[in-house]
Amino acid sequence: MVWSTWWAWVIAGLVLAILEVLAPGWIFLGFAVGALATGLLLWVGGPLGAMMAGSLPLLFLVFAVLSLVAWLALKRIFGLSGGSVKTFDEDINED
């Protein structure tokens, strides 16, 4: 199955990163980081990589958890503090 190979996840991560550039909004970037991290886990292997390669639901669960963690980390690092609405107290045209 193609989803059990590491390079498919890396390609999916790159496609999602390109999609983020075309339609910015922080959503696709979290999925891109999650897909790249999933591909890295499959490439490195080990016990978790072997379990993931044998079970498609576990593979998608790991991808979902890594994507959520990446999205939360990106929001914490690059997000606006105090909310996403910027308010102005004065008008540039008043003098």
C-alpha positions, 0 to 999 in steps of 0.5 A, spaced: 500 500 500 502 506 498 500 510 504 505 505 508 511 508 504 515 514 507 516 517 501 508 518 499 507 522 506 513 526 504 510 528 497 503 529 501 507 534 506 510 538 500 504 538 496 500 541 502 506 546 504 505 548 497 497 549 498 499 553 504 503 558 500 497 558 495 491 559 500 494 561 506 491 560 513 495 556 517 491 550 516 495 546 511 501 548 514 499 544 520 497 538 516 504 539 512 508 538 518 504 532 520 505 529 514 512 530 514 513 528 521 509 521 519 514 520 513 520 521 518 517 516 523 516 511 517 523 512 514 526 511 521 522 505 522 523 502 529 517 499 533 513 504 532 514 505 524 513 497 523 506 498 527 504 504 523 506 501 516 502 495 518 496 498 520 492 504 516 488 506 522 494 507 526 498 511 521 492 516 520 491 516 527 499 518 528 498 523 522 492 526 525 495 527 532 502 530 529 498 535 525 494 537 531 500 538 535 504 542 529 498 546 528 497 548 536 505 549 536 505 554 530 499 557 533 502 558 539 509 561 536 506 565 530 499 567 532 497 574 535 497 575 542 490 577 545 486 574 539 486 575 532 482 582 531 486 588 531 483 594 533 485 602 532 484 607 537 485 613 533 484 615 525 490 616 521 486 622 518 485 626 524 490 631 526 
